């Protein structure tokens, strides 16, 4: 596989563990007694996706607060303002998967530039990047682009920030709908980090598939 000039990564669930649904259930605590937790987490994921892909841009922290309130109301659970505050406060504490720092270090040593394209916001991401512990050359957020993935606008904004063409970029992400699908439409080469054993879709191929980041340097011959 050709070594790119830039590798762009999704952040949450690709580089950084993102236990957002589990953290939310912990915040709700005993109020969630009797709730189908698996269904709750799936519905919460869907609600966040729908919220960020429809309507004007809203800050990520507002999306987190509002979607937590909405999903709790849907399940008839009492919501408190401190619930949303606690969820937002948890995000910057999340750190990398164990396979991530060694893989990023190998890529940096090989001279590949590293970037992140994320649906988060600057203040939260600064802590997440620091938690990774490996220098990242460029961080592009939805806050900067004023839109969320999978909009092509944020990917075009990223290319402008990186000062390169699609042929210079390899995009690496866990999120199929958020990342693999739009990057396919834009002609970016892709690696799908399928951490959760999901089923892909060859209609959006060809793309490489890995279970985690540890195999990425080898895929690029570094």
C-alpha positions in Angstrom: 0.0 0.0 0.0 1.3 3.5 -0.9 2.6 5.5 2.0 0.5 8.7 2.2 1.7 12.2 3.1 -1.0 12.5 5.7 -3.0 10.0 7.7 -6.2 11.5 9.0 -7.9 9.7 11.9 -11.3 9.9 13.4 -10.8 10.3 17.2 -13.5 8.7 19.3 -13.7 4.9 19.0 -10.8 5.0 16.6 -7.9 6.5 18.7 -9.7 7.2 21.9 -12.1 4.9 23.8 -15.5 6.4 23.8 -17.8 4.8 26.5 -20.4 7.5 26.1 -23.4 5.3 26.5 -22.0 3.5 29.5 -20.9 6.7 31.1 -24.4 8.1 30.5 -26.0 5.1 32.2 -23.6 5.5 35.2 -24.7 9.1 35.4 -28.4 8.1 35.4 -27.8 5.5 38.0 -30.7 3.9 39.7 -33.1 6.0 37.6 -32.3 3.5 34.7 -33.6 0.5 36.7 -35.7 -1.7 34.4 -34.5 0.0 31.2 -33.3 -2.2 28.3 -29.7 -0.9 28.4 -28.7 -2.3 25.1 -31.6 -0.7 23.4 -31.1 2.6 25.3 -27.4 2.8 24.1 -28.4 2.0 20.5 -31.2 4.6 20.5 -28.8 7.2 22.1 -26.3 6.6 19.3 -28.9 7.0 16.6 -30.3 10.2 18.2 -26.8 11.8 18.3 -26.3 10.9 14.6 -29.6 12.3 13.6 -29.0 15.5 15.6 -25.7 16.2 14.1 -26.7 15.5 10.5 -29.9 17.6 10.5 -30.2 21.3 11.0 -27.6 24.1 11.6 -24.4 23.5 13.5 -24.6 23.3 17.3 -21.6 23.0 19.7 -20.8 19.4 20.6 -21.3 20.0 24.3 -24.8 21.2 23.5 -25.5 18.2 21.4 -24.4 15.9 24.2 -26.6 17.7 26.8 -29.7 17.9 24.6 -29.5 14.4 23.3 -29.1 12.9 26.8 -32.1 14.9 27.9 -34.1 13.8 24.9 -33.3 10.1 25.2 -34.0 10.1 28.9 -37.4 11.8 28.3 -38.1 9.2 25.6 -37.5 6.5 28.2 -39.5 8.5 30.8 -36.4 9.0 33.0 -36.2 12.3 35.0 -33.4 14.5 33.6 -31.3 17.0 35.7 -29.1 19.7 34.3 -26.2 18.2 36.2 -26.6 15.0 34.1 -25.6 16.8 30.9 -22.8 18.6 32.7 -21.4 15.4 34.0 -21.4 13.8 30.5 -19.6 16.8 29.0 -17.1 16.7 31.8 -16.3 13.0 31.2 -15.4 13.4 27.5 -11.9 15.0 28.0 -10.9 12.3 30.5 -11.1 9.6 27.8 -7.8 8.2 26.7 -6.4 6.0 23.9 -6.8 2.4 23.2 -3.6 0.5 24.2 -2.7 -0.2 20.5 -2.9 3.5 19.5 0.3 5.2 20.9 2.8 2.6 19.6 1.2 2.6 16.2 1.2 6.4 16.0 4.8 6.5 17.2 5.9 4.1 14.4 4.1 6.2 11.8 5.7 9.4 13.0 9.1 7.9 13.0 8.5 6.9 9.3 7.8 10.6 8.5 4.1 10.4 8.0 2.1 13.4 9.2 -0.8 12.7 11.5 -4.1 14.6 11.7 -7.5 14.1 13.4 -10.9 15.0 11.9 -13.4 14.9 14.7 -17.0 15.7 15.5 -15.9 17.1 18.8 -14.9 20.7 19.7 -11.5 22.4 20.3 -11.6 22.6 24.1 -12.6 18.9 24.6 -10.2 17.6 21.9 -7.1 19.4 23.4 -7.4 17.1 26.4 -8.1 14.0 24.4 -5.0 14.7 22.2 -2.9 15.2 25.3 -4.2 11.9 26.7 -3.0 10.1 23.5 0.5 11.2 24.4 1.8 11.3 20.8 2.1 14.6 18.9 -0.6 15.2 16.3 0.3 17.6 13.5 -3.2 18.9 12.9 -6.6 18.7 14.6 -9.7 19.5 12.6 -12.9 19.8 14.6 -16.6 20.2 13.8 -16.4 23.5 15.7 -13.8 24.8 13.2 -15.7 23.6 10.1 -19.1 24.5 11.6 -20.5 21.2 10.5 -20.3 17.5 11.5 -19.2 14.4 9.7 -20.5 12.8 7.4 -20.9 16.2 5.7 -18.3 16.6 2.9 -17.8 20.1 4.1 -15.7 19.1 7.0 -13.5 16.9 4.8 -13.0 19.7 2.3 -12.1 22.0 5.2 -9.6 19.4 6.4 -7.9 19.3 3.0 -7.6 23.1 3.1 -6.0 23.0 6.5 -3.6 20.2 5.5 -2.7 21.9 2.2 -3.0 18.7 0.2 -5.0 16.8 -2.3 -7.2 13.7 -1.7 -4.5 11.5 -3.3 -2.1 12.6 -0.4 -4.4 11.3 2.3 -5.3 8.0 3.9 -8.3 8.3 6.2 -8.5 5.8 9.1 -11.7 5.5 11.1 -14.0 3.2 13.0 -17.2 5.0 12.1 -18.5 3.5 8.9 -21.4 6.0 8.3 -19.5 9.0 9.7 -16.2 8.4 7.9 -15.8 5.5 5.5 -18.9 6.3 3.5 -18.2 10.1 2.9 -14.5 9.5 2.4 -15.4 7.0 -0.3 -17.6 9.5 -2.1 -14.7 12.0 -2.0 -12.1 9.5 -3.4 -10.0 9.2 -0.3 -8.2 6.0 0.4 -9.5 4.4 3.6 -8.8 1.9 6.4 -11.7 0.8 8.4 -10.8 0.0 12.1 -13.5 -2.5 12.8 -13.0 -2.7 16.6 -16.5 -4.1 17.2 -16.8 -6.8 14.6 -19.4 -5.0 12.6 -20.4 -5.9 9.0 -19.1 -3.6 6.3 -20.5 -2.8 2.9 -18.6 -3.5 -0.3 -20.6 -0.9 -2.1 -18.3 1.6 -0.4 -15.1 -0.3 -1.2 -12.4 -1.0 -1.8 -11.1 -0.2 1.6 -8.7 -2.0 4.0 -10.1 -3.4 7.2 -8.2 -3.9 10.4 -9.4 -4.9 13.9 -7.3 -2.2 15.6 -4.5 0.2 14.9 -1.6 -2.2 15.5 -1.6 -3.5 12.0 -1.6 0.0 10.3 2.2 0.6 10.2 2.7 -2.9 8.7 0.0 -2.2 6.1 2.0 0.8 5.0 5.3 -1.0 5.2 6.8 0.9 8.1 
